[in-house]
Amino acid sequence: MSLYRRFRRPFAALLLSALVLLPTGTRAAPDPEVLTSVPIVQDGRLTVTATEGEGTIPLHVSRDWTEPQPEVTRALVVIHGWPRRDLKSGEYAAARAGAAGQQTLIITPQFLTQIDIDGHQLSADVLRWGLNDWIFGYGAQGPAPLSSYDALDAILARLADRRLFSNLTIVVIAGHSAGGQFVQRYAAVGHGQASLEQAGVHIRYIVANPSSYLYFSQERPAPAPASCGKVNHWHYGLDGRLPPYVSEPLVPTALERAYRAKDITYLLGTADNDPNHHQLDRTCAAEAQGDTRFARGLDYFAYLEGRSAGPLNQRVFEVPGVGHHSSLMYGSACGVAALFDLGSCDGKAP
């Protein structure tokens, strides 16, 4: 039996799984964008290898990164949202940044599901995850149980190669919505940063409008009902079933101290304030973090500020008048300032 056949799942079974695992935590009507194949699969491929095996991930790279690129001083890795379709927001922001964007290498990986593999008849070596699993670092369904975080590790390892990027000074890892959840957790538990840090390359994380955050303690902005038993389980906290990628013994105090020291910008749209948004996580564990994405972001930063767990090297940029839209977030004055160190976040409406 081929690997493709082995890991193929009937659409009806996948649809049933999606109805259970939607971020709302309810059997809401399925989102057509999430439950249908993506219209475009990224044109490039990167081999990802870890102890669990090997697979390839689709991605687009704005330059040929197999050849030396001495003019590149900044790399921007953009993690898409839940529907796996917002693949151009990095290029849009670079165009808004002008000359600063021209010196930037943009890498946009794509985390596919079985629906996408079937829809495009992709080869058996292409990694595919569960609808939510890629967001939180769980293993792929095939061809090997590689974590989505392993894929980002592989991207960072390529960027750390000084033979290719001799003048690279900063890598920005940005994610919006589900991509913001991915980036925020990876900033806390990722393994792949060490090679860049050893090469003297600074790393910045941009966490834009995520539906929830990883907390380091039991504290929450709002009380959770007694029946909410998983309020501090992964991916909301550090209890419960952790992905194998992060399942080694963790010391929460040390993890939090290291996280606080990282360069992280929380990019929050002031109009991302709909408590009933169709992709907003409305489980009891998420509701304990606030009513809306905007409120949850502000509350999370206040939580960090209120804890005595080491210096806090982070900031909040509020993007006035912008809702749940990756290109408008990254292309705003605040987005360009965060991504490219160009201009400032002055709080004026776009």
C-alpha positions in Angstrom: 0.0 0.0 0.0 1.4 3.5 -0.9 2.0 6.1 1.8 -0.6 8.3 0.1 -3.3 5.6 0.5 -2.1 4.7 4.0 -2.6 8.3 5.3 -5.6 9.3 3.2 -8.8 9.8 5.3 -12.4 9.9 3.9 -13.7 13.4 3.7 -16.8 12.5 5.8 -14.6 11.4 8.7 -12.5 14.5 8.4 -15.6 16.7 8.3 -16.9 15.0 11.5 -13.6 15.6 13.2 -13.7 19.3 12.2 -17.1 19.7 13.7 -15.7 18.5 17.0 -12.5 20.5 16.8 -13.5 23.9 15.6 -11.9 26.7 17.6 -15.3 27.6 19.1 -15.3 24.2 20.8 -18.9 23.7 19.7 -20.6 21.9 16.8 -20.9 25.1 14.8 -21.5 25.2 11.1 -18.2 24.2 9.4 -16.3 27.1 7.8 -16.2 26.5 4.1 -12.7 28.0 3.8 -11.3 25.6 6.4 -13.1 22.5 5.2 -12.3 22.8 1.5 -9.0 22.4 -0.3 -6.8 25.5 -0.5 -7.0 27.1 -4.0 -3.2 27.4 -4.2 -0.3 25.3 -2.8 2.9 27.2 -2.3 5.4 26.6 -5.1 8.5 25.7 -3.1 9.4 22.7 -1.0 11.6 22.3 2.1 12.6 19.0 3.6 12.0 18.7 7.3 14.0 16.0 9.2 13.7 15.1 12.9 14.0 12.0 15.0 10.4 11.1 14.0 11.2 10.9 10.3 11.2 13.1 7.3 8.7 15.0 5.1 8.4 18.1 3.0 6.5 21.3 3.5 5.3 23.7 0.8 6.5 27.3 1.1 7.2 30.3 -1.0 10.5 32.2 -0.7 10.8 35.6 -2.3 14.4 35.0 -3.4 16.4 31.9 -4.3 17.7 30.9 -0.9 19.8 28.1 -2.3 22.2 30.7 -3.5 24.2 33.3 -1.5 22.1 36.4 -0.8 24.5 39.0 0.7 22.1 41.9 0.1 19.5 40.3 2.5 19.7 41.9 6.0 16.3 40.9 7.3 14.2 37.8 6.9 10.4 37.7 7.5 8.8 34.4 8.2 5.0 34.7 7.9 2.7 32.0 9.4 -0.7 32.0 7.8 -4.1 31.7 9.6 -6.5 28.8 10.1 -7.9 28.6 6.5 -4.3 28.3 5.2 -5.0 30.9 2.5 -3.5 34.3 3.6 -0.2 33.8 1.8 0.5 37.3 0.5 0.3 39.6 3.6 4.2 39.6 4.0 4.7 40.8 0.5 2.0 43.5 1.0 3.7 44.7 4.1 7.1 44.7 2.4 5.7 46.8 -0.5 4.3 49.3 2.1 7.8 49.4 3.7 9.5 50.4 0.4 13.3 50.2 0.4 13.4 48.5 3.8 11.2 45.7 2.3 13.5 45.3 -0.7 16.3 44.0 1.6 14.0 41.5 3.2 13.7 37.8 2.3 10.1 36.7 2.8 9.3 33.0 3.6 5.7 31.9 3.8 5.3 28.2 4.7 1.9 26.5 4.3 0.6 23.9 6.8 -1.7 21.6 4.8 -4.4 19.2 5.9 -5.5 15.9 4.3 -8.2 17.9 2.4 -5.5 19.9 0.6 -3.4 16.8 -0.2 -6.5 15.1 -1.7 -7.6 18.2 -3.6 -4.3 18.8 -5.3 -3.2 15.1 -5.5 0.1 16.0 -3.8 2.9 13.5 -3.4 3.1 11.2 -0.4 6.1 13.0 1.1 4.2 16.3 1.7 3.4 16.8 5.4 -0.3 17.1 6.4 -1.7 17.9 9.8 -5.1 17.9 11.5 -7.1 21.0 11.2 -6.0 22.4 14.5 -2.9 20.3 15.2 -0.5 22.4 13.2 -1.4 25.5 15.2 -0.2 24.0 18.5 2.8 21.9 17.5 1.3 18.5 17.3 2.6 15.8 15.0 1.6 15.5 11.3 -0.7 12.7 10.2 1.8 11.7 7.6 4.2 10.8 6.1 5.9 11.1 9.6 4.6 12.6 12.9 6.7 15.7 12.6 5.7 18.7 14.6 4.7 21.9 12.8 7.4 23.5 15.0 10.0 21.1 13.4 9.1 22.8 10.1 9.9 26.3 11.5 13.1 24.9 13.0 14.1 23.8 9.5 13.5 27.3 8.1 15.5 28.9 10.9 18.4 26.5 10.3 18.5 27.5 6.7 18.5 31.2 7.6 21.4 30.6 10.1 23.7 29.4 7.2 26.2 32.2 6.9 27.3 30.9 3.5 23.9 31.9 2.2 23.1 34.9 4.4 26.3 36.6 5.3 24.7 39.9 6.2 21.5 38.8 7.9 21.0 40.7 11.1 17.4 40.0 12.1 14.7 37.4 11.6 11.1 38.4 12.2 8.6 35.5 12.8 5.1 36.9 12.3 1.7 35.2 12.6 -1.9 36.5 12.4 -4.9 34.8 14.0 -4.1 31.0 14.1 -0.7 32.0 12.9 -0.4 34.3 15.9 -1.2 31.4 18.2 1.5 29.4 16.5 4.1 32.1 16.9 3.2 32.8 20.5 3.6 29.2 21.6 6.7 28.7 19.5 8.3 31.7 21.1 7.8 29.9 24.4 8.8 26.4 23.5 10.6 26.5 20.2 14.0 24.7 19.7 15.2 26.2 16.4 16.3 29.7 17.6 19.6 28.6 19.0 21.4 28.4 15.6 20.4 31.9 14.7 21.4 33.2 18.1 24.8 31.6 17.8 25.2 33.3 14.5 24.5 36.7 16.1 21.1 37.1 14.4 18.4 38.8 16.4 14.9 37.2 16.5 11.7 39.1 16.8 8.2 37.6 17.2 5.0 39.4 16.0 1.9 38.0 17.5 -1.1 39.5 15.7 -4.8 39.0 16.8 -4.5 35.4 18.1 -7.6 33.8 19.6 -5.8 32.7 22.8 -2.5 32.7 24.5 -0.2 30.4 26.5 -0.3 31.3 30.2 2.5 30.3 32.6 0.3 30.0 35.7 -3.3 29.4 36.7 -4.1 33.1 36.8 -6.6 34.3 34.3 -8.4 37.7 33.6 -11.8 36.1 34.2 -12.8 33.2 36.4 -13.5 29.9 34.7 -16.4 27.8 35.8 -15.6 24.8 38.0 -16.6 22.5 35.2 -13.9 23.9 32.9 -11.3 21.3 33.7 -8.9 22.1 30.9 -8.4 25.9 31.5 -4.7 25.4 32.1 -4.1 22.5 29.7 -2.0 22.9 26.6 -2.4 25.1 24.5 -3.8 27.5 27.1 -1.3 26.5 29.8 1.4 23.9 30.5 -0.7 21.1 31.9 -2.3 18.2 30.1 -1.1 16.4 26.9 1.8 18.3 25.5 3.0 17.7 22.0 6.0 15.4 21.9 8.0 18.3 20.6 7.6 20.0 24.0 7.0 17.0 26.2 10.4 17.0 27.9 10.2 18.1 31.6 9.5 21.8 31.7 10.2 24.2 34.5 7.5 26.8 34.2 9.4 29.5 36.1 12.4 29.1 33.8 10.3 28.9 30.7 8.4 32.1 31.6 11.7 34.0 32.4 13.1 33.0 29.0 9.9 34.0 27.3 9.7 37.4 28.9 13.3 38.2 27.7 12.4 37.6 24.0 11.6 40.5 21.6 7.9 40.1 21.1 5.4 42.6 19.8 1.7 41.9 20.3 -0.1 43.5 17.3 -3.7 44.0 18.2 -6.4 45.4 15.9 -8.8 47.6 18.0 -11.7 46.6 15.8 -11.0 42.9 16.3 -13.6 43.1 19.0 -16.4 40.8 18.0 -17.2 38.3 20.8 -19.1 36.1 18.3 -16.6 36.0 15.4 -17.0 32.7 13.6 -13.4 31.7 14.1 -13.0 32.9 17.7 -12.2 30.3 20.3 -15.2 30.3 22.6 -14.4 27.3 24.8 -14.5 28.0 28.5 -10.7 27.9 28.7 -10.5 30.7 26.1 -13.4 32.7 27.6 -11.3 32.9 30.8 -8.8 34.9 28.8 -11.4 37.6 27.8 -14.4 38.1 25.5 -12.6 39.2 22.3 -9.3 38.9 20.6 -8.5 42.6 21.3 -9.4 42.2 25.0 -7.5 39.0 25.3 -4.4 40.6 24.0 -4.5 43.5 26.3 -5.3 41.3 29.3 -2.4 38.9 28.5 0.1 41.8 28.4 -1.3 43.1 31.7 -0.9 39.6 33.1 2.8 39.6 32.1 3.3 43.1 33.4 1.9 42.1 36.8 4.2 39.2 37.4 7.6 39.4 38.9 9.3 36.8 36.7 12.1 38.7 35.2 12.5 41.7 32.8 9.8 42.1 30.2 11.2 42.8 26.8 7.9 43.1 25.0 5.4 45.7 23.8 1.8 46.1 22.5 1.0 47.9 19.3 -2.7 48.8 18.9 -3.8 49.2 15.3 -6.7 51.6 15.3 -9.8 50.7 13.2 -8.5 47.4 11.9 -10.3 44.1 12.6 -9.4 40.5 11.8 -7.4 41.0 8.6 -3.7 40.1 8.2 -2.7 42.3 5.3 -4.3 45.4 6.9 -2.6 44.6 10.2 0.9 44.1 8.7 0.5 46.9 6.2 -0.6 49.5 8.9 1.9 52.0 10.3 2.1 49.9 13.4 2.6 46.7 11.4 5.4 48.2 9.3 7.1 49.6 12.4 7.0 46.2 14.0 8.0 44.1 11.0 10.6 46.5 9.5 11.6 49.0 12.2 10.4 51.7 9.9 8.4 54.7 11.2 6.4 54.4 14.4 3.1 53.2 15.8 1.5 56.6 16.4 -2.0 55.3 17.1 -3.6 57.1 14.2 -6.3 55.4 12.2 -5.3 54.2 8.7 
